[in-house]
Amino acid sequence: MKRFTVCCFSNPIHKNKNHNPDKKLRNSMEISRNDNGEHAKQNNNNNVTPVIGSDRTNVIVNHDFSLGTHSWHPNCCEASVVTADSGIPHGVLDPSKYGSYVVVKNRKETWQGLEQDITSRVKPCSLYKVSATVAVSGPVQGLEEIIATLKLENQQSPTNYQFIAKTCVFKEKWVRLEGMFSLPSVPERVVFYLEGPSPGIDLLIQSVTIHLDSEPERERLEGVTVEDENLVVNPNFEDGLNNWSGRSCKIVCHDSMADGKIIPQSGKAFAAATERTQNWNGIQQEITGTVERKRVYEATAVVRIYGNNVTSATVQATLWVQNPNQRDQYIGIANVQATDKEWIQCKGKFLLNGSASRVVIYIEGPPPGTDILLNSLTVKHAEKIPPSPRPPIENPAFGVNILTNSQLTDGTTNGWFPLGNCTLSVAEGSPRILPPMARYSLGPHEPLSGRYMLVTNRTQTWMGPAQMITDKLKLFLTYQISVWVKLGSGINSPQNVNVALGIDSQWVNGGQVEINDDKWHEIGGSFRVEKQPSKALVYIQGPSSGVDLMVAGLQIFPVDRLARIKHLRRQSDKIRRSDVILKFSGADASKLSGATVKVRQTRNNNEDFVDFFLKNFNWAVFGNELKWYWTEPEQGKLNYQDADDMLNLCSSNNIETRGHCIFWEVQATVQQWIQKMNQTDLNTAVQNRLTSLLNRYKGKFKHYDVNNEMLHGSFYQDKLGKDIRVNMFKTAHQLDPSATLFVNDYHIEDGCDPKSCPEKYIEHILDLQEKGAPVGGIGIQGHIDSPVGPIVCSALDRLGILGLPIWFTELDVSSINEHIRGDDLEVVMWEAFGHPAVEGIMLWGFWELFMSRDNSHLVNAEGDVNEAGKRLLAVKKDWLSHANGHIDQNGAFAFRGYHGNYAVEVITSSSQKVLKTFVVEKGDSAQVITVDLQGL
């Protein structure tokens, strides 16, 4: 499964860094507006008019070089102005045709170019727009890059460089370089300069303008709000295509299309992004300087598609962010299935967590050749939605079966009906005891009747017994499902049997089991309803047509979570706490007797269980940044920078890290270049991946998920044979013996996936170990819905027989109500903490808009901790021990505490104080710890 909290880094770039142009952004401003409202194509166009605004002061002095090189300075190179009267040097453009320009020559480094000091002419927190008309000449081979940069100097700190914009040019072709910048504060010296072409290539500059685009954010007057202001300029195309551009395609403004069949949904015009050759081509607008960090915005685009015989396609709103270190980030805002028949809204939220040099919002997605039509685009500060209160649940009737005639005392006529044309009858001979997971929840219970439903004449897999439960369900209660099932004779392959719920039009999985014998099997599962359904039924389905199905003792009952947590607190006390006697020595007994003692636990050895980052977590895992598709998206082009940055952040704050993951067995996650390899090349690539990754990070990751989700995928095994999985473990261990190597998979703990039930997982692990794989840990991902303690505990009990440490590696829970989400999280955390085989929990993110699942966040997007997050912190606090009292006449103080690090403060009757530390180790027996108070 996917996804970690994204860390954004905003350190300014340094000049010796290599910068590669982003392919998506080359020629991205193909259609742009000039001052006359016209549109000039920039693709290899020799007649580009410099954009010079007459209504604003240009920050640049001598912008068109009419005064020679006055105010300009070549940076470690030479510069001269070419005019029609000065003659035309060989190999440069004719000034009589294009006007005067400056030639920057004798360049020995890419960073050498032309600069101007603009310190006195820029203001802090203002947005400036840069436009330059540039070209190259000399021994040019293909495309050359030209970059606009700011040099920021302070005497007491290193020089920083802020990227503004870049463009790619052909030889002797004028193009426009455009970008924007803003400075939070103005340093002692600000220098603007143009750089970039290869050494030996001459840089040609026709003009440069820097205009103030917007003043610092105005103060908000009393009673006036700007929350509803749209960041998008000309959002409805009332001013044509002003402020809009094509993203490597052409854009056109229309009042209608297709002989009047397509008209705007609102307003008088719409835009079309046409002549698209890539999915990412579309229409865009730069919103740099207007969008703020750590504020949630909602973007709403009204879209449709047209042409190329495509009637339906995905249209996506995306944010391109360029960070001050010139690293690019793409944030998917929303997507929608658009058609050629009607306008539709594409709506979603986004958040900028870090600083940005440039921010562009664009609409993309349909296949090449299909036009994207955009009627309007708004980007506004998202309205804060107040959290829902805890839902009232009256008379929950915990443990009471909501089904009618579950024991079949009235045959099949009362409550039950056949789903489909199957036949229901009653027979004797089923188990008379509750299935184990139900017994854990319900405790002592009357015996079952021994009667079961026999389902025959099944002609479809979905056919089976059913019962309506619409009026019996209560919102936000978690229900446990328990049933015995068996199949008729004659089955010749494994069969899935499933308890399913139809909640209106939604199918809900209530638990599954795989059967390949003639024995009774338990199905255990859970579910919850959070919106009032108009229709709800439960039914049992799954085996192939013609296979008879037997069902006995089906129970659906609400679970009492508070009672379960009370039990788990007692259980945790037994396995996570010890009796401790502190024996104080080194001081006069008269001073010690009766002295006040304050014991505070500073770190819980079990705190690995709760993994708001630096402050609240002591373990971290990277959601994507270590995966092969991220570190090597194209063969041979390695990218470890993101993983390096995140690892440095963790290590500098003493946070341990898990390596997730070396390989991912599910084919859909494997890069295309790998999928196309033959067996020999693939085997080499696998070995290179292991060597590259584990040598680079040797000793830095405590754990590795070696081959993710082997129960749900088999790409490498299918291509390279069964031994490849064992070899991955062996090689990883050889390269980094200090790391614990994990298997990692999902739906282990919830009873809803026969592929990954505990028995299958155990069989899988034993098979790896028998072949020599050094499996050191069991990863349970824990993307769980409506968790029920006994079901989770049952899985842990079964896995615990292997004697390997168990970690929840990707825990998240989901509910539209923050209180219920907190309940779910608390249940799983206590189940883990209360089980001796579990050694840690990793949360799969916590910040809204950066989660892989909706309604699973613990911290809202703008930073406030929600009710689920508060529950996390409360549980974490519960896992720390504190004790107060007095030293007895024997110089001792006794308490019971969780294993971990402690501080003890002793205060004598004369108010003398001393602070000491000690550790309570793991163990069952009482621990006597000597605390030396010498000097008191």
N, C-alpha and C positions, 0 to 999 in steps of 0.2 A: 504494500500500500504506500501512499504518498505523503509527501510534504513536510519542513522545519520552519521556525521563526526566521524570517529573513533579516539579516543584519546588513545595514547600509553603512558604508564607510565614506566619509566626506573630507578626507585629507587632500589638500591641493596637490596637483601633479608636480613632478620635478622634471627639469628640462632634459635629463638624460634618459627619460623613459621612452620606449618605442611605442608608437601609437598606430594601430592598423585601422584603416577606414572601414566602417561598417558597410557591408554590401547592400543592406536594405536602404541605407541613407544616401548612397551615391545618386547624384542627379535627382534628389527627392523633391527639389523645388522646380520641377520642369515648367510649370505654369505659374507665373507670378504677375502681380499687378504693378504697373508703373504709375507715375504721377498723373497721367492723363486718363486713368481708368482703363487703359488698354491692357492687353495681355501679351507679353513677350516670351516666346519660347527660348529656353536657354540651352537646349541640347545642341551643342556644336554650332551656335549661332554667332556669326561674326559681327553682328550689329546690335549689341546690347547697350541700351542707354543707361548711364549711371542714374541711380535713384537719388535725387537731391531734393530734399524737402525745403521749400521756400518759406514755410511758415514757422520753422523752428531753427534755433541756433545750432550750427554744426560744431561739435566738440573739437573736431580736427581742424587745425590751422593749415591753410594752403592745401585744401583737399584735392585740387585738380592739378597741382604742380605748376600752376601758372606763374608762381614766383620761384621757379626752379626747385631746389631741394630745401628751401627755407623751412625751418622748424622740423625737418626730417633728418634722421641720422642713420646711416648704414651701420649695421651691427657686425663688425669684423669682416666687412666686405666693401665693395664700392658701389656708388649709385650716380647716375647721370640722367638728365632729362633729354628725351628725343623729341624734337619739334620738326615741323615741315621745313623750317629754314636751316636747321642744323645738319641736314643730310641724314640718310638712312643707313645705319650700320647693317652689315651683312647678317641675314638670318633673323631680322626682327620685322615687326609689322609696320606698314607704311603710315607714318603720322599724318600725311596729307589726306588719307582716307579715313583714319580713325581718331585723329586728334592727338595732342601731345600726351606723353606718358613717361614714367620713369623706368629705367632699366637697372636692376640690382644684379651685379655681376661679380665675378671672382669669388664665388661662394664655395667654401671648403667643407661646410657642415650643413645639415638640413635646417638647423635652427638659425642660421644666418639669414638676415633679411633687412627690412626697413622698419624703423621705429620712430615713435613720437611720444614725448612726455605729456600726459593729459591730466596730471595730478590736480591742478587748480581748476579744472573745468568739469569735474565729475562730483556728484553728491552721493552720500550713503543712502542705501535703501531705495534708490531710484532705478528704473528699468531703462536701459539704453539699447537702441537698435543700430546694428552695424551693417553697412553695405559697402562692398568694394568690388570694383571691376578689375579683373586680373587675368593674366595669361602667362605662358612660359615660352622660352625659346632656347635654342642650343641643341645639344645631342639628346633630344627627348626620345625615349623608347616607350610608346604607349601612353598610359595615363600618369600624370604627376599630381601630387597632393599639395594644396596650398591651405595654410592654417592661419586663422586670426587668433592671437593670444594676448593676454594681459600679463605683464610682469609686475609683481607686487613686492615692494621693498620696505623693510623696516630695519633700523640699525641693530636692534637687539634680538633679531630672530632671522632665521634663514630666509632667503628669497623664495617666494612661492610663485607658481605660474597658474593662471586660470584660463582654461580653454574657452573660446567663444564659438568658433564655427570652423568648418573645413569644407572644401570642395575638391573635386577631381577634374583636371583639365587636360585637353589634348594640346599638341604643339600649335602655337600661334593661333589660338582660338580664344577670343574674349569670353569670359563667363563671369557671372556675378556670385560673389561669396557673401552670404547673409547670415546673421546670427544676432543674439541678444545677450546682455550681461547685466548683472546687478551686484553691487558690493555692499555687504552688511555694514562695513565701516571702511573709510578711506585710509589706506596706509600712508606712510611718509612719502612714498613715490609710486605713481601708477604710470606704467609705460605700455602703450599699445604698439603691437608690431605684427607684421606679416612674415611668415616663414614657410618652410615645408618641402619645397622641391629638392630633388636629389642634388648632391654636390656637383658643381659644374654646370648646372642648369640655371639659366638666367630667369629671374622673377620680374615680370612686367606688371606695372600697376598704373591704371588710368585715372582712378579716383577713389577716395575713401571718405565715407560719411559716418558720423556717429551722432544720432539724434536722441534726445530725451523722449522716451516713449510713454512713460507714466511717472508721476510724482510719487513720493512715499505715500503709503496708505493714509488717507485722510482720517482725521479724528471723527469718531462717531458721535454725532450730536445727540443730546438727550431726547429720547423718544423717537429717534430715527434708527432704523436698522438697515444693514446692507447684507443681511443673511440671504436675501432672495436675489441678489445681483447675479447676473449671468456672466461668467468669466469669458464666454465666447463672444467675440465681436461679430456683428452682422450675422446673427444666428439663423435668420430666416431668409437670407439672401435678398433683402430689400435693397441693399446697395450692391447688387450684382455679386461678383466674386471677390470683392474687396476683403482682404485679410485671410482669404482661403488659398490653398495651393493643392496641386496634385502630388500624390506620393508616387513619383516615377510613372505618372500617367497624365492624361489630359483631363481637365475638368471644364464643363460647359454649364451655363445657366439657362434654364428653360422656364417658360410659363405653362407649357404643355408639351406632350409627346404623343407619338403613336396616333396621329390624326385626332388629337383631343381626347383620347381615351385615358391618358394619364395627366391628371391635374394635381396641383398641390392639395394636401389635406388641410393645410392652413396657410394663410398668407397668399402672396401672388407669384411666388417663384420657388423653384427647387434646383438643386445642382445634380449633375451626373458626372461620375468618375468613369471615363471611357478609355478605350484603347489600352486596357489593362492586360499585361502579359504575365503577371505573377499574382498569386493569391493576396499578397500583402500590399499590392497597389491599391490606392484609394484616394480619399479626400481628407485633408488635414488642416489643422490650425495650431499655431504655436501659442501656448498660454504661459510661457515663461514669465516669471515676475508677478503674475496675478494669482497663481496657485500657491498656497502656503503649506509649509510642513506641518505635520501632525494635526491636520484638519481633514475631516471626512467630507468628500464631495460626492454628489450624485450626478451622474451623466445620463441624459435622456436624448436619444437620437430617434427620429422618425424616418424609417428607411423602407425601401423595396428594391427589387432587382429588375433588370430588363435585358433581353437579348440573348443570343447564342443558344437559343432553344433550351435554356435552363428555366424551369418553372419554380424551383425551390432551391435555396442554398443558405448556408450559414453566413450571417453578417455579424461582424464583431467590432466592438469599440475597444481600442487599445491605446495605452499611454506609452509613449517612448520617452524615457528619462535618461539624460546624460548627466552623470555625476561630475563633480569638480575634478575628479581624477581621470576623466574622459572615459570611464567605463559606462557601457550602455546597459539599460535595463528595460525590459518590456513587461508591462503590467496589463493583463487582460481585465477589462472592466466588466464587460457583459457580452453575451452573444444571443442571437435569436434566429429562428428559422424563418427567413423572409421569402416572399413569393413575388411573382410578377403580376399578381392580381390586386393587391391592396397594400396600403401603408401599414406598418407595424412598428410598435415601440421597442427599442433596444435600450434597456435601462439597467444600471448597476452602479456600484459605489467603488471609490478608490481612496487611497491614503498615501501620501508621500512621507516616509519615515525619516529620510535623510535629505541633505542639501542637494540641490539640482542646479546645474548650469543651464540646461535647456529642458523644456517640457513641451511635448507635442502630443495632441490627441488626434487620432485618425480612425477612419472607418475602413475596414478591410474584410476579406474573407471569401467571397464567391470565386468560382473557377475563373481562370483567365478568359478574357473575351466577353464576360458578363459585366454589364454596367451596374454600378452601385448608385442608386438614387437616394439623395438626402434632402428631406424637406426642412428639417430644423435640427439644431443641436444645442442643448443647454447643459451647462456645468455649474451647479450651485452647491453651496454648503449644505450638506445633508441635514435634514431635520432630526433632532435627537428624539428618539422614541423612548418614553419612560418605561422602565422595567415593569413587567406584569407582577402583581402581588402573588403571594403563594395561593394556589387555587384551593378553595374550600372543598373538602371531601367529607360529606356527611355519611355516617353509618357505613364505613368501608367494608365491614363484615370480612375481616381478614380470615383466610383459610376456608371460607365457605364456597363450595362448588356452585358456580352459576348455571351449570347445565341442568336441564330437566331429564329425569329418568336415566341418569348416568349408570345405575346398576341394572337397568333393563328389567325392572320388576313389572313394568307394563308392556313388555315386549318392545317392538319398534314402532308402535302406533302413537305413542305419546312423546312428542318433541322431535323425534327423528324422522327424516325422509331421505330417500335415495337421490343423490345428485346424478342426473342422467338416468339411463334406462337399466341400471343395475338392480339387483334384487337383494333386499335385506331380510335376514332371519336371525333367530336367537338360538344359540347352542351353549352347552355346558363344557367346562374343563379349562377355563383360564385361571391364571394365578389369583390367589385370594388375598395377597398382600399388596400394599401400595408399591409402586416402583421406588427405588432408593432415593432419587432426588426429591420426590414428593414427601417421603418419610422425613428427610432432613428438615423440610419446611413445616410440615404439619405435626410432627411428633407422633405420640401414640394415637392410633386411629382404628376405627372399627374395620373388620375384614371386608374385602370386596366380595361380591356375590358369587364369583366363579362363572358368571354368565358373560358371553361375548356376542358381538354382532358378526355374523358371517355375511360377507358381501360377495355375491356371485354374479355371473353374466355381465362382467365388466368388459366393455368394448372400447373404452378410451382410458388413458392413464388418469384422467381427472375424476373418474367416477368413484363414488364411495358414499359413506353415510354423512349426513349434514344436519345442522341444527341452527335455527335463527337465534341470535343473541343480541339483537339491536337494543332492546329495552333493558338489558341486564348489565350493560357496560357502563362504568363510571369514568368520566374523563380524568386523566392524569394518574389513575391507579395503575400500578404495574401488576400484570397477571402472569402467573406461572401456569404452564401447561404440562400435564403428565398423562401418559397413556401406555398401555401394553399393546403391542401389535405383533402379528404373526402372518406368514404367507402360506398359502396352500401348497400342496405337493406339486412337483413337476417343474420347478423353476431351474433353469440351466445357466443363469448368469446373475450377478448381483443386482438387486432391485432397491430403488430408493422408495421409502415410505415417508410421507410428509403430512404433518398437521398444518393446514393452511387456513387463513382467515380472509374472507372477502369483505373489505371495509369500503363500502361504496364501490368504486371502480379499481381500488388498489388491492393487490395481492400482498399479504403479509405472511412471512415465514414464521410459523410457530414451533419449529423443530423438525429435524429429519434424522433418519437412520438408514444405513445400508444393510440389507439382509441377504444372506446367501445360504440359509439353512432352514430347518423347520422348527426353530425355537422361538419362544416369546422374547421380544426385545422392548426395551424402554425408549420412548421418545420424551425428551425434556426440552422445553423452550420457554420463551416469554414474549410478551408484547405489551404495548400501551397505546391507547387512543387519546389524541390531544385535540381533536376537533370532532364535534358531534356528528356522527354518521347518520345518514338516512336509512342505511341498510347494512347489517353486519351478520355474517354467518361463519360458522366453523365447519370444516369438512376434512376428511382424511382421504388422501389420494396418493398416486405415485407409481405403483407397480404397472408393469406392462399389461396391455389388454389381454384378457383371458386368465389372468392370475387372480385367484381368490384371495380376499383380504379378511383378516380377523382383527377385531378391535375390542379391547376390554378396559373398563374402568377409567374412561376419559375424564380428567379433572381439569377445570379452569377456575382458578381461585386467586384473589388479590393477596399479595404478600405483605407482611408486616416488617418493614425495613428497620424500624427502630428496635424492635425486639431482636432482630438478627445482629445489629450493631452492638447491642448490649452483650450478646453472647461473644462477639468477636473481641470486644474490649477485654473480657475475661480470658479469652484464648490468647490474646496478645500479651497479657500480663504474664502468662505462663512461659511463653517462648521468647519474649523480648526483654523481660525484666529480671533482675536478680536482687536478692537481699544483700545489703551492703552494710558493713560495720567500719566506720572510720575510727582508727586508733590514733589519737594525737600524742605526739612525743616531742621531746626537745625543749619543753618549757616547764616551769614550776607548776606542780600539781595544784597549788593554791590558786594560781591564776586561771587554770583551766576549768576547774570545777564550777559548773553553772554558767560558763561563758556561752554567749549566743552564737549559734551556728546558722548560716544561710547557704544552702546548697542550690546551685543553679546549673542545669545542663546546658552546655554551650554548643554541643554538636552531637547529634544522634548517629550512632554507627549505622542505624537503619535509615538514615536520611537519604540514602540512595533511592528510597521509595518515592520521593517527591522531586522529581527532576524537572513571575516576573523576574528574570534571568539573574544576573550577577548577585542580586540581593537574596533571591528566594530559591535558587537552584544550585546544586553542586555537581550535576551531570548534564551533558548536552549531547544532542545527536543532530547531524545535518540531514535535512530532509532530502535534498537533491544533489548538493554540491560535491559529494564524493562519488556519486554514481557514475558508471562508465559513460553513459550517454551525455553527461555533463562535462566530464573531464576530457573526453575525446569524441566530440560530436562528429568530426571528420577525421578520417584515418591519418595518424601522424601529427595532428594538430592538438597538442596537449594543453589543457587549461586547468591548472591547479591553483590559480590565483585566488578564486573564491574560497576554496577549502583552506588555503594557507591563511587568508585573512581571518576566517572564522576560528580556525585553530589557534591563531595567535591571540585573539580576543579571549578565548577560553583559558588558554594556558597562563596568560598574564593575570587572570583573576582566579587561579587555582580551581578551575572547573574541569573535571574529568570528561573525556569524550568517548563516544562509541563510534566506530567506523561503519557507516551504513551507506552502501553495501559494496562489496567487491564485485559481485556478479548479481544479476537478476534473471531468474530462470524463465520468466514469462515472456514469450516471444514479442508481444506488442511493445515491450519496453526496450527491445534490443535495436540498436542503430541499424539502418538499412545497409550501410557498408559492411557491417558484420554479417548480416543475414545473407548477403550475396557471396560470401567466401566459400571456397571449397574446404574440405576437411583439413587438409594440411595447413592452409593459410589461417584457418580459424584456430587450430590448435596453437600455432605460433602466436597469434594475437592474444589468446588467453594467457599464455605464459608471459608475454610482454606486459600485459595488464597487471598480473600478479607482481612481477619484478619491479615495474615502474612504481606502483602504488605503495607496496610494502617496504621497499627500500627507502623511498622518500620519507615515509612517515614511521619508520621503525621506532618502536618504543613510545609513540605519541598517542596512539589510540589503545585504550584498555581492552576494548572488545571489538570484534569484527563480525558482522553478519556476512558469512562467506558467500553463500549463494541463496539469495532471497526467494522465498515462496516456492520451494521445490515441490510442495504438495499440490500446487496450482499451475505449474508450468514445467516444461521439459525441453526447452530449446537446445541447451548445450548437451544434454544427455542424448537427445535424438540425433544431433549432428556428430558428436564425438564419442558416443558410447557410454555405458553405465559407469565406467571407471573414472570418468572426468570429474564427477562430484567428489569422489574420495581424493583424487589428485589435487583438486583445488584446496581442500583442507590440509593435505600433507605439505604442499608447497607453501601455503600461507604460514603454516607453523614453522617450517624451515627458515623462512625469510624473517619472521618476527616471532620468536618463541615466547616473548613476554605477553602477547595478546591472547585473551580468551576467545576462542572461535565458537560462534553461535550458529545454530539453525534458527530460522525466523519465519513465521507464517501466521495466517489470520483465520478467524472463526474457529480457533481451537477451544475456546472457553464458553461458547454460547449455545452449543447444541444444534446449530442450524445448517451445518455443512458436512455431509458425510465424507467429503474428500479430506477434511482436516480434523476429524474427530480425534480425541486423545489416543485411541487405539491405533489409528493410522499413523499418528505422529510418533508414537513409541516404536512401532514397527519400522518406520523410516529411519529413526535415530539409531536403533539397534543394528540395522542393516549397514549404515555408514560405519559404525564402530567396529563391527565384525570384519569389515574390509580394511580396517586400519586408519580410518579418518579420526583425527584427534578432536572430536566434538567436545567442547568444554562447557557449553551452556545452552539452555532452551529459551528461545525467544517466543513470547506470545504477544502478538501485535496489540490486541485489545481495542480495536475499533468496534465498540460494543454498543448495542441499543438495549434499553430496558433491562439492565443487568439484574439477575436474581442470584443472591448469595450462594445457595446450595448448588446451583448449576455450575457456577464458577468454581466453587470449592471442589465439586466432584471431579472436574477436569484437573485441577491442581493435585488432588490426591492420586489420581491415576498416573500423572506425569512424574510425581514425586518418587515413585518406585525406582526411577532410573538413577537417583542419587546425584543428579546434576543441578547446578543453580538455575532457578527459573527467574526470568525477568519479563515484566510487561514492558515491551520495547516501544510501543507507539500508542499509548493509551489516549483515547478521547471518547467522550460521551456526548449525546446530542438530545436537546429538548428545546422547544420554543419558549419554555418557561425556565428562567434562571434558577429558581428554587428547586425544581424537579431535576434540572441538570446537575445542581449541587448534590441532590440526593443520590443520583446515579454515580457521580464521582466518588462520593463518600463510601458508597457500598463497595465499589471495586477496590478502593484504597485499603479499607479495613479487611476485606477478604485477603488481599495480598499480605498486609502487615500481620494478619493473624495466622498465616500459614508458614510453617517452618521451612518449606522448600523454596520460598520466594525470597530473593535477595535484592530486588530493586524494581522500581517503576520509572519509566520515562514517559513524560507527557508529550504528545505529538502536537506541540504548539500550544499557545494560550491567547494570542492577540487576534482580535476580530479583523477580518479581511485577509488574514494570513493563515487561515485554517483550511484544511483539506475538506472539512465537512461543515455544512451550514449549522448554525445554532449550537456550536460546540466550544465557543470561545469563553475564556475566563476573565479577560480584560477587554473592555470596549475599545473601539478603534482610537478614540482620543485619549485613552490612558486611564480611565477610571475602572477600578476593580468591581466586577459585577457580583451578584449574589453567589454564583457558582465559584468564582475566584475567592470570595470571602470564606466559603466553606473549605476550600483547599487550605487556606492559611490557618483556619481553625483546627483542622485535622492535624496539620503539621505541628501546631502548637501543642496539641494533645500528646504528641509523640516525644515531648521533652518533659523531663522530670524535675520537680523542685521540692525542696524540703526545708523546713525551719524548725529550730528547737534549741536544746541546750546540751552541752557536754555533761555526761553523767559522772558519778564519783569515780568511775574506773577509767576516766579519760577517753570515753568513746561516745560516738553518736551513730545511731542506726537508722536506716531508711531503706525503702525499696525503690529502685530506679531502672529506667531503660538503659541498655548498653550504650556507652558513648563517652564523650569528653565532658568533664565537669569543672566548675570553679567553686571553691568553698571559702567563705569569708567567716573568720572567727573574731568576735568582739568581746573583750574581757570586761569585767565590772568596772575597771578603771578607764574604759573607752579606748584601750589599745586595739588596733586592728591589724590583721594579717590576711593576705589573700593567697591561696594556693590552688593548684590544679591537680586533677587526678583522672584516671580512666577506669570505667567499669567495663571489663571485658565480657565477651559472650560466654555463657556457661549457665548450668542449671543450679549449681551449689552456691551457698552464701559466700561472699567475698569479703575478706578482711583486708583493708587498705590502710597502710601506715601513712600518716601525714605529718611531716616534720615541721614543727613550729619554732624551731630554734631561733632565738633573737627576740621572741615575744616578751 
